[in-house]
Structure formats: structure tokens, C-alpha cells
């Protein structure tokens, strides 16, 4: 079987921490091109992961001229997701873009339109959908075990874990702080479980209360307050078109012990569930309440067996590769990721303007 030739645009932290190791574990992939505005980063990635004869670029448009490249991974700061992805789709490439989809909904819409126009595959890197607990919970929900899910909480709370590398603290490059960085994961997995992508109104608040602390305790060492130009926490109240409600909480720094990341809590008419630590299902039967904690190490969860292909990023990648090669369904649809971006933008807009932000009947933000 001919290998799928892949080009990498952006060879920084997320490339080396997630995508390149996962790609290197796929026998049907050949990494033939590496691009980064810092040439040394592209060279290092090429030397470690590249196929024989792999090329290095500093201009992504030159990489896109290579007609042999089938898939492109866009792993750059948030601001450049949209235009690089659109250019790649227009060049006939399938695209795996890191989360969030884009810096705002207007830019995300350009990506969505380009995917529809070109017919190429586009997916977004929400790997938390592929964890054992998320996949198992999805099966419970699809079997009707939770009933109608009408209230949810999306958790992305860190006590002191501000990322101090790259451009995470730069509002211009990233579009925001913990809300757009980790809140996006929690919101995505919550909407996915609810299978509800029709927001009606949003109220949100963002805070920058701890960012000016000097020599702060932090998982990755003290941050520089002068470079900390984004919020340190954000909260949103989201009402969906059918009346369901989602509370979204996101922080890099918050005085709390209730920490939890990329998780969801769901309340349905038949049962509730959460993925805060292990998967828990809880409800009422025969006049008694119950709590169930499935053993996710059991062999019944087939694709999580073995030492390879078990990590969420591996399952994410194999799903994308199958969609490209065999036209099988994507799990993360660009239409869904677009709604995530819309809601995040609505929370930021509500916080900035001090008002409720509503969506029209076509699902677009009312400005």
C-alpha cells in the first residue's frame, strides 16, 4: 500500500509533543516536508522524523507546491490557523489543524467554506474525544442510558499551570488565554457528548486577577507579568436552542482545589455521568441510587489494547488517515469545531461588552 505523504507546518511544541510522535508510529505515513519560520526547528524535526530526502521550508506556500503531499498538519499559533488551512485546502491537501479551529468565527468560517468548496478533508485536533472514558461514555449516551441531557459542566480548571513558553501569553497570536487554549477542549467534548450544536445565547466573564503576580508558584516556573496579556480565567453560561444549559469554566491560575481539565459532567433524565477522573455513571434503579465506574482496562474496548495505537492522538490520527484513504467518516467535523469557536468568541464578546450575546436562527452571532 502506497504511503501517505505528509507535510508539517509548524514544528514547535505541539508538533513535537503530539503530532510528530504519533505520525512516526504510523507505518502508512511518510513525513516528506517540514516548515517553520525558525528554520532550525524545521531542520531538527526533519532530522528526527523525516523520510529520506525530506525537505525543509520556512515559507509554507513553497511546501504546498509539492504535489506529492496528500495531508498537511497545521500546527502553528492560533492566528495563522485559518489562512494556512485555507491555502492548504485550495492546494488540494487534506488538513489536520490543531485546536482551536481559528482565532474567531469569521476565520473559522473561511476554513469551513474552503473545505466544502474543495471537497478535501478537514479535521481539528480535539484528541480528548478519543480517550477511553470519552468513547465509552459516548456509547452509553448513544444507547439512551442518560436520556435527555439538559445540564452540563465543561471543566478546564488549573490551580497554577500557566504555560510560559511559546506565544501562549500573547493575545495577538493566540486570541486569548485559558478559554481558547484548554476551555476549547472541555467545551468540545461536552458538545460532542450532548450532540447539541445549536447555541441560542451566552453570557461570559473573563478575569485577569493573578497574572500580575511576580515570582508566582507555577508548574512551569514563574510567568512574566509583562508578557501575560490574556485572561487567567474565564467562565461562560451557555443556553442551547432546545433549552439545555452548559456552564464552562477555564483557568490557568485560580485559587481552588477543584482542578479538572478536558472533562465534562452531564445530567440527563435517566442518569448522569462525568469524566472528571475516571468515567462515572450514576442514576436510580429499583428505588435506589447507584454509581457505576466501568473498568476501562478491560479487553472489551478493542482499540485501546496493546502498546501502539492506544493513545488518544494515535486514534485521532488513524481516524483521519482512514477518512483520507477510505473515505470513512471523520469524528471531529469542521462544522462542529466551528460551533465551538463561535461559542468561545461569544463568551469573549460578552465579557468585553458586558451583555448577553445571542445567536440568530441561522446559528450566527448577533453583533
N, C-alpha and C positions, 0 to 999 in steps of 0.2 A: 504494500500500500504506500503510495507516494506521501511523503511527509508534508505537513502544512507549514509553509514558510511564514515566519512571524517577525515583525519589526517592533522594536520598543522605542517609544518616545517618552523620555523622562527616565533617568537612571539613578534617581535618588533613593530615599529611604523606603518608600512603599514598593518600589521596583525590587530592591534587594531584600526587603523583609518578607515580601509576599509573592509577587508575580514571578520573578526570575527563578526562585527555588521550585515553585510549582511547575513552571514550564519545563525546567530541567528534568523533572520526574515523568514527563510525558514522552513516550517513545515515538509518537506520531508527529512530534513538533521539531522544527529546525529553526533555531534563532539565527537569522541572517543579517540583521541590521539593528544598530543601537544609536540613538540620538539623544544628545543632551546639550544645553547651552554651555555647560562646562565640559569641554572635550575630554578632560582627564577622567571624569566619571563614566563617560561613554566607553572610553578605552578600557577601563578597569572591568566594566560589566562584560564587554566583548571578550576580553581575555579569559574571564572566568566561565562565561556561559555560551559564548558564540560558537557556531559551527565553523568548520574550516572555510576560510575565505570570507567570513562575516565582515561587514563594513561598518565604519564609524562615521557619524554625521554630527554637525552642530546646527544644521538647518533641516527641520523636519520635512520641509517641502521637497528637498532633494531625496530624502528617504522614500517619500510617496511616489517618486518617479519610477521606482523599481517595480516593474510589472509582475515579478515573480512572487512578491509578498502578497499573501492572502489575508492575513489577520494583522491588525495593529493594536497594541496596548497603549492607551493614552494615560500616562502616569505622572502628569505634571501638576503644578499648583492649580487650584480651582479656577482661577481667572481664565486660563487658557484651555480648559476642557472643551469648550464649545467650538471655537474656531478651528482647533486642531482636529477634533472629531468630524466636523462638517467637511473639512478638506480631505480627510482620510476616506470618508464615505463617498465623496464625489470622485475620488481617485480609484474607486472600485474595491476598497478594502472593507472587510468586516472589522468592527471595533468593539473591544472591551475597554471601557473607560472607568477609571477609578471613581469612587463616590466622592462628593455628591455629584449628581449629573452635571450641574453647572452652577455658576455663581448666583444666578437668578432665573426666574421662569422664562423670561424673554430669550435668554441664551439657550436654555434647555429646549425651548420650542424650536429653535433653529436646528438643533440636533435631531429632534423627533421628526421634523419635516424632511430633513435630509435623508433619514433612514427610510421614510415612506417613499420619497422621490426616487431613491437609487435602488431600493429593494435589497440593500445589504443588511447584514445582521448587526444590531447594536444592543449591547447589554451594559449594565452598570455594576460595579464591584461591591454589591451588598452580600458579602460572603456569610453573614450571620444567618441567612435563610437556610444555609446548608449544614448547620450544626445538627448533631443527633437529636438534641432536645427540640429544636425548631421543626425538623422534619417529622418527628414523631407526633408532636402537638398538632401539626397541620393535618395529619391523618385522623386524629381524634376529632378535630373540627369538621373535616370533610365527611366523617361518618355521623355527624349530627350530635355528638356526645355533649357538646357545650350548649347546644340550642342557639338561640339568637344572642349574639354578643352585642351588648348595648352600652357597656362601660369598659374602658381600658386605660391602663397607665403605661407610658413608654419611658423606660428608665435609662438614663445615661449620666449617672452621678459619680463623680470622683471627689474625694476629700481634698487631696493635694497631689494632682498628677497633671501639671501643666507641661505640654510639650515645648521644650526650649530650643529645639533645633529647626533648621529649615525656615519656612515662612509661616509657621502656624500662628504666630502672634501678629502677623501683618494683615490688617483688614483689607488693604487694596488687593493683595494677591489671593486671599482666601475668602473674602466676603463675610467673615465673621469668625467667631471662636468656637466654643464647645457645641453650640447649637448646630452649626453646619458641619462640624467635624465628627462628633460622636452622637449627637442628638439625631442626626440623619439615619444612623443605623437603627436606633431604637424605634423611631417612627416608621421606618421601612418595614421592620419585622412585625410591628403591630398592625399596620395596614394590610400586610400580607396575610396575617392570621385572620383578620376580620373579613378579608376580601371586600374591602369597602374603600372606594377611591373617589367618593363624591363629597368633598367638604362643602359646608354651607357658610360657616362663619368662624372667625378666630379672634381670640384676644391673647395678647402676649406681653411679657415684660422681660427685659434684659437688664443685667446688673454688671457693673464694674466696681465692685466694693473691695476686693482683696488684691487687685492687680498692682496697686502702688506699694505693696508691702516689700520692703527691702530685706534681702537675705532670708527669704521665706523658706520654710520647710517644703520640700517638693521632691517627688520621686526621681526627677532627673536633674536635681540641683536647682538653686535659686534662679528665678527668672529675672530679666532686666525690666523694671517697670517702664522705662522709657521706650522700650520696643513693644510693650504689651498694649496694642492699640485696639483690641477686641474685647468683647464681654468676657467675664469669668464665669457667669452662669446665666441661664435663660429658662423661661417657663412659658408654656402655652396651653390654652384651653381651646380645644377644637370640637366643634359641633358638626357632625356629618349631616347629609341631606335627609337621611332616614331618622334623625334624632339621636343616634349613637354619639357618645362623648368620649374624647381621648384627652387625658392630661399628659403632657410631655414635659419632662424635667431633664435638664442638661447642665452639667458643670464640670469645669476642670479644677476649681477650687471652691469649696463650700464647707462651712463648719457643721458637719454632720457625720454621723457614724453609719447612716443608712446609705451605703455606697452600693452601686449596682450599675452595670454597663451593658449596652446592647441587649436589653432584656425587655420583656413585656409581661403585664398582668392583665388578665381578661376575665370579665364577669358575664356569664351567659344565663339564659333562662333555665337551663338544665344543670349546669356545672360551671365552675371557674377553673382557672389554670394560671400558672406563671412559670417563667423561665429564669427567675432571679438567680438561682444557684442550679440545683437540679430541676428537672421538669417535675411539677406537682399538678395533679388534677384533684379537685375537691368538689363534693356535691352532697346530695341527700338521697338515700335509698332506704326503703322499708322503715321509715320513721327515724332513721339515724343519719348523722352526717358521717362522711368518710373523706379520707385523704389517700391518694394513690401516688406513689413515686416509682415510675417504671424503671426497670434495670436496663439502661441503655447500652450496657456492655454485652448484652445477650446477642446471640448469633442471628436473631430474627431481623435485626437491622442490617441488611445484607451489605450495603456498600460502605459500612463503617468497619468492616472486618479487615484484618491484615495491617501490615506496616506501610503500605503505599496506597495512595488514593483515598485515605481516610480523613485527612484534614479538610476543613471546610473550603479552603482555597483550591484544593485538588478537585473536589467535587464540583465546585464552581467552574473551574477551567474545563474539566471533562464535559460538563454540560454544554458549555459554549462551543467546544470543538465538535461535539456531536451535532449541534444545531447547524454548524457551518458545513460539515461533511455530509450529514444525513438528512438535513432539514427537519430535525426533531425540534420540539417546542423549547423555547428559552424559558427559564424560570423567572428571571428578572426582566420584565418587559420595559422598554423605554417609556411607554405610556404610563406605567406605574411609577417609575422613577421621576417622571415629570410632575406627577401629583405631589410626591414627597418634596420636591423643590418648591412647588407652589406654596405648600403649607409652611415650610421654613421661611420663605420670603414674607408670607402673611404675618408670621409672628414677629419678624424684624420690623415690618412696616407698622404693625400695631404698637409695638414698643416705641418706635420713633415718633409716631404721630399721636399717640395716646388715645386711640379709638379702636372700636371693633372693625375688623376687616371682613368684608362679605364677598362671597363668590356669586356670580350670576348663573342663570340657568344653563349656560354652556360650560360651566366649570371654570371660568376665568375670574381673576381677581378684579373687583370693582375698585378703581383707583380714586 
